[in-house]
């Protein structure tokens, strides 16, 4: 039977399921509307889609590192409440998502969701997500993942506050021992705590530096006292302020949080460990995921929400 747009629209209005899910349901049931509804319910899609407009800004970040340490992935999966984020069933599910993300060849979330679910290839990752939503009773979202691979060293992992922040650090090294691994974990903790934007100054474009200098120059011109200073002094002030900013946003330029003198940079710390180990070590990059970062969080009175549901 030919599936028309009108049929898909009708099923979507009846169930709240997605357009492609409705088309698939009608195709599988040869256009039988009642059976299509049952198909969506069995897959958990109808119930899941009704929750899709709820804000999922809690959740956890999970890191998975391959046994040889040469590859790793960070995955963020969101839930509506912190209560669910702490639930063992939810956490176990996120771990299975991360296990699949470690070896996926998907380039983005949409492609990942369309993959066959590695624990049951009769369904996709998206269908398994919908099933979990139906069981857990909250909107869930696989928000993002990022893989890191390093053949000439290893990938270090650090999870902060039970999954609120997840960090991966790409370490290039010709020596891997306990001291080097401890250094890598300390650097990962630095990333979690001080939230750098770049690994080193080499990653920052000349255009960015020029733009920052333009802003600083404008600020100086708007200050009568500073604008009256000689041009060379103003130039030195601008360069000094740019350098200060770079020391805050570049990992290797940051002051190492565990430095005994409060002055040692992360690069100096890494170099000291490399020297002691007789190794060549480079921090090549990092990934930092913070749960709910950039998402709008729902701020509702819990008692009022319960009362609203009871009176519905």
N, C-alpha and C positions, 0 to 999 in steps of 0.2 A: 504493500500500500504506500502511495506517495505521501510523504510527510510535508504538510504545508506550514507556512509561517504562522497562519492563524491558529493551527493546532498547537504549535510550540508556544505561542503567546498565551493561549488558554491554559495550558498545563503550568506555565510559569506563574500565572496569576493564582492558580489553585494551590500551588505548593511553595512558591517563593524560591524555587531552585533556579540555578543558572541556566542561561539559554542553551548552551551546548549540552548540559546535563539533560535538559528536557528533550532536546532533539534525539539524544542517544537513547533515552528511555522510550520514546515513541517508536524509534526504529527497532529496538529490541522486542517491543511488544506488538509490532505490526499495527501501530496506530490506535491500539485500544487504550482509551484514556484512563479507565479505572485501573487496568493492569500497569499502566505507566506510572500512576501515582504510587501503587504498591512497590514498583521497581525502585522508585526514588526513596521511598520510606525504608526499604530493605537495605539500600546502600547508605542510609543515613543522610542523604543529601537534602531532602526536604526539610528535615529538622535543623540541619546545619545551616542552611541558607537563611532561615528565620532569625538566626543569631548573628548573621554576618554583619549587621549594621551596628552591633555592639562594639565598643572600643576595646581592643585587646592591646594593652600597653604594659602589662606585667609580664611575668614569664621568667625564663632562665636562658643563660648562654652555656653551652656545653662544648668542650674541646675534646677531640679524639685524635690521638697520635698513633701512627702505625708502629708495629712492634720494632721495626728497625730504626725508628726515629727520623726517617728521611722525609716523611710527609705527615701532614696534620690538617685538621679542619676545625673551624669555629662556626657554630650554628646558633642562631637565636630563634627561639620559638616563643611566641607571646600567648598569654592567657588574659582573661578579664580581671582576675583577682590574684592577689599575692597568696591567698589561701590555696588555690589550685596550683600555683607555681611551686608550692612546698609539698604538694601531694606526690607520693611515691609513684603512683600509676602514671601521672603526667611526666615525671622525671624519667621514668623508664622508657616512655614513648619517645621523648626528646633524644635520649641516648640512641635509640634505634634509628631515628632520623639522621643523627650525626654519623652513625656507622655507614649509612648509605651515602651521605654527602662526602665522606672521606674519599671514595673512589668514583664518584659520579663524573661523567664527562659533560654534564649540563653546564651551559654557559650562564644561565640565569635561573631565577626562581620559577618562572613559568615552565621552562624546559624541565626543571627538576620535578615539579608537580605532575608533569605529564608522563614521567618515567614509570615503569612497573615497580611496584613496591617489593623490595628485596626479600621480605619475609612471606609474601603471598603474591605471586605474579598474576593472579587472576584479577587483581585490582591495581590501580595507579597509586602514586604517593598522595595525590589529591583525594582519592576515594578513601584511603586509609585515614587521612586527616579528618574527613567528614565523619567517618565512623567513630573516631576518637571524640569529636565534638558531641556526637549523639550520646556517647557513654558518659563523658565527663560533665556535660551540661553547660559548657561555656563556649563562647567563640574562641577558637584557637587560630593562630596564624604562624606558618613557617615564614619568617620575615626575611632572613638572609643567611647566607653561608659564604665562607671564603676559605679556599684551600691554600696551603703553603707547602712547597716542595723544595728540598735542599739535598742534592746528591753529594755535595762537598762539605758536609758537616751534619747538622741535625736541627730539628725544630723543637724549641722549648715551649712548654705550656704552663699557664697559671690561671687558676679560677679564684676569684675573690668573692667573699660574702655569699658562698653557696650558689653562685651562678649569676650574681648581679653584674659582674664584669668578667669577661673572658679575654685572655691575651695569648697570642702566639708570637714567638720571636724566631726569626730566621738567622741561624748562626753558621757562618762559614768558618771552618777550622780544620787543621790537619792533626789535631790532638783532641781526643774526647776522653776525659777522665772525670772523676767526681768533682774536682775543683772547677773545671770548665763548665760542667753541668750546673753547679751551684751558682756560678757567675751568671749563666743564662737565665736561671730562675730569678735571681736578684734583679736582672735587667727587666724581666717580664713584670715583676712587682713594681718597678719604677714606672713602667708604662701604665700599669693599672692606676697607680697613685697620682701621677703628675700629668697624665693625659697629653703627651706630645702629639703634634700634628705631622711631624716629619721625622725621619731617622737622622738625617744630616742636612747640612746647608746645601749640599750638592743637589738635593731634590727641589730646592726652591728656585723658581725662575727669576731671571733678571727683571722681568716685567713686574713681578710681585714686589721686589725690593724697591724698584723705581717708584711704584705706586705708594708704598709706605713712606718713602722719603718725601713725596709730594704732599701727603697728608700732614706729615710732621712739619714741613716748611710752612704750610698754610696755618698750622696751629701757632707757630712762632711769629708769623706775620700779624696774627690777631692779638699778640701780646706786646704792648708798647715797650716794655722793658727788654724783652728778649730780641725783638725786631731791631732794636737800636744797636745791638752788638755787631762787631765786625763780621764780614762775610765768612772768613776762615773759622771764626769761633762758632758761627751758626752751623757751618758745614760739619765741624767736629761734634757739635751737640746732636745733630741729626744722625751721624754715623754711630755715635755712642748709644742713642736710643734704639736704633735699628738692631745693633748688636745685642742690646739687653733683651729685646723682643725675641731675637733668634735663640738666645740662651734659654728662653722659656718654652719655645715651641719645637725646638730640635732636640730629640732624645740624647744624642751624643754630646750636645753642648750643655745639657741640664746639669745642675749640681747633683751628684749621686746622693740619694736620700740617706744612705748609711755611711756616708763619708765622715770619718772621725773629726776631721778639721773643718767640716762644713763648707769646704771649697772644692774638693776634688770633683772633676767632671765625670760623667758616665764613661766617656772615651778614655780618660786617664785610668779609671778603674778597670775597664776591659783590657787596656794595654798592660796594666800591672799583673793581671792574671795570666795574660798571654806570655809575658816575660818569665813568670815563675814556672809556667808549664812548658816553656820552650816551644811555644806554639805560635802560629800565625792565625789570628782571630779577627774576623770582621762581623759586625752586626749589620746584616744586609737589609733587614726590614722588619716590620711588625704588623700585627693585626690587633685591633682593640675594639671589642664589641661591648657596649653597655646596654643592659636590658631597658627597653622603652625609650632609648635615646632618640630625641626628636619627635616622639609621639605625644599626642594630646592625651592626658590621663583624665578619666572620669572621676569627678569628685562629688559623690552623692552620699546622703545620709543613709546608712545601712538600715536603720530602723524604719525610716520612711519608705525605703525600697521594699522591705518585707511587707509593710502595711499595704502598700500599693498593690502588690501581687495578691495578697489575701483578699483584697476588696475587688479584684478584677472579675 
